[in-house]
């Protein structure tokens, strides 16, 4: 019998001072049996970092949501879709290969990758030349100790506050606070 995803609920309050975006989001995260708390929380952080695009890109008339993730590799981890069904933003978390990224660039206006974990620098060195021509692609790296600290905030029912100021994300909950400073690689 196949294992089922574990459901997490998050009430996410976003104060994005850099982009003037302030909103509350009620989210449901399905954590695949093979997904770690760290990866799930990086998905949540990626959504928080880009939630302003809901207003900036779609004038509030779109859907910002989690994709099928590990259940369907052809679906983004997070996406912003406008009212016409067009994918405006495609976000991948982890260390994807170049071919799925090229395909994502053909299907969305903007593609972002949030790499994390201690091997992200090795992954980037191997991928860098393969994706240099993908103009729609931006790659960010979260320091391993910061992404690991995010995992400590995971709860089945979460009250999370995300504050973005000067390019830094602070994620806070009753369990603590984590400062995340993403570095742009591409």
C-alpha positions in Angstrom: 0.0 0.0 0.0 1.4 3.4 -1.0 2.0 6.0 1.7 -0.1 9.1 1.6 1.0 12.7 1.8 0.9 14.4 5.2 -1.2 17.5 5.2 0.0 20.7 6.9 -2.0 23.9 7.3 -0.3 27.2 7.4 -1.7 30.7 8.2 1.0 32.8 6.6 1.1 36.6 7.2 3.4 38.4 4.8 4.9 41.8 5.3 7.0 42.4 2.2 8.4 45.9 2.9 10.6 45.8 -0.1 7.7 45.4 -2.5 4.9 47.0 -0.5 2.9 43.8 -0.3 1.0 42.9 2.9 -1.4 40.0 3.0 -2.6 36.9 4.9 -2.6 33.6 3.1 -4.3 30.4 4.3 -2.3 27.5 2.8 -2.5 23.8 2.7 0.8 22.0 2.1 0.8 18.3 1.1 4.2 16.8 2.2 5.0 13.8 0.0 6.3 10.8 2.0 9.7 11.3 0.5 9.8 15.0 1.1 11.6 16.4 4.2 10.3 19.2 6.5 13.3 21.2 5.2 12.1 21.0 1.6 8.5 21.7 2.5 9.5 24.8 4.5 11.7 26.0 1.7 8.6 25.8 -0.6 6.8 28.0 2.0 9.6 30.5 2.1 9.7 30.6 -1.8 6.0 31.4 -1.8 6.5 34.1 0.7 9.4 35.7 -1.2 7.4 35.9 -4.4 3.8 36.5 -3.1 4.1 40.2 -4.2 4.0 39.0 -7.8 0.3 38.2 -7.3 -0.2 42.0 -7.1 2.8 43.2 -9.3 2.2 40.8 -12.2 -1.5 39.9 -12.0 -2.9 43.0 -10.3 -4.4 40.6 -7.7 -6.3 38.6 -10.3 -4.4 35.4 -10.3 -3.8 32.3 -8.2 -0.6 31.7 -6.2 -0.5 28.1 -5.1 1.6 25.0 -4.4 1.9 22.6 -7.3 1.9 18.8 -7.1 5.6 18.9 -6.3 7.2 15.5 -5.9 4.0 13.7 -6.9 4.2 15.2 -10.4 7.7 16.3 -11.6 6.2 18.2 -14.5 4.3 20.5 -12.1 6.1 23.4 -10.3 6.5 23.4 -6.6 4.9 26.9 -6.5 3.2 28.7 -9.3 1.4 31.9 -10.1 -1.3 31.5 -12.7 -3.3 34.5 -14.1 -7.0 34.4 -14.8 -6.4 33.2 -18.4 -4.6 30.1 -17.2 -1.2 31.4 -18.2 1.7 30.5 -15.9 3.3 33.7 -15.0 5.7 32.4 -12.4 7.1 28.9 -12.0 9.1 28.1 -8.9 11.2 25.0 -8.3 12.8 24.0 -5.0 15.9 21.9 -4.7 18.4 21.0 -7.3 16.6 20.3 -10.6 18.3 19.3 -13.8 18.7 21.5 -16.9 16.1 19.8 -19.2 13.1 20.3 -16.9 14.2 23.9 -16.3 14.3 24.5 -20.1 10.9 23.0 -20.4 9.6 25.2 -17.6 11.0 28.3 -19.3 9.0 27.4 -22.4 5.8 27.2 -20.3 6.1 30.2 -18.0 7.0 33.9 -18.1 9.5 33.6 -15.3 11.2 30.5 -13.7 12.9 30.6 -10.3 14.9 28.0 -8.5 15.6 28.0 -4.8 18.5 25.7 -4.2 19.3 24.7 -0.7 21.4 22.0 1.2 25.1 21.6 1.6 25.6 20.3 -2.0 24.0 23.3 -3.7 27.3 24.7 -4.8 28.4 21.5 -6.4 25.0 21.3 -8.2 25.4 24.8 -9.4 28.9 24.3 -10.8 27.6 21.3 -12.9 24.5 23.2 -14.1 25.8 26.7 -14.7 26.9 26.3 -18.3 23.9 24.3 -19.3 21.3 26.9 -18.3 23.3 30.1 -19.2 21.1 30.7 -22.3 17.8 30.5 -20.4 16.9 34.2 -20.0 13.7 33.5 -18.1 15.5 31.6 -15.4 16.8 33.0 -12.1 18.5 30.8 -9.5 18.8 31.6 -5.8 20.6 29.7 -3.1 19.6 29.5 0.6 22.5 28.7 3.0 22.2 25.2 4.3 22.2 26.2 8.0 19.3 28.6 7.3 17.2 26.1 5.4 17.8 23.4 8.0 16.7 25.9 10.7 13.4 26.4 8.8 12.7 22.7 9.2 12.5 23.3 13.0 9.5 25.5 12.5 7.4 22.8 10.7 4.1 21.9 12.5 0.9 20.3 11.2 -0.9 23.6 12.0 1.4 26.6 11.7 1.0 30.3 12.4 3.8 31.9 10.4 4.9 35.5 9.9 7.1 36.3 7.0 8.8 39.7 6.8 10.9 40.7 3.8 13.2 43.7 4.1 16.4 44.6 2.3 16.3 41.2 0.5 16.2 39.3 3.7 13.4 37.0 4.8 12.6 36.5 8.4 10.2 33.6 9.1 8.8 33.6 12.6 6.4 31.3 14.5 5.7 30.3 18.1 8.7 27.9 17.8 11.2 30.6 16.9 12.6 32.7 14.2 14.8 32.1 11.2 16.7 34.7 9.1 17.1 33.8 5.5 19.5 35.6 3.2 19.1 34.1 -0.3 22.0 34.6 -2.7 21.4 35.1 -6.4 23.5 32.7 -8.5 21.9 33.6 -11.9 
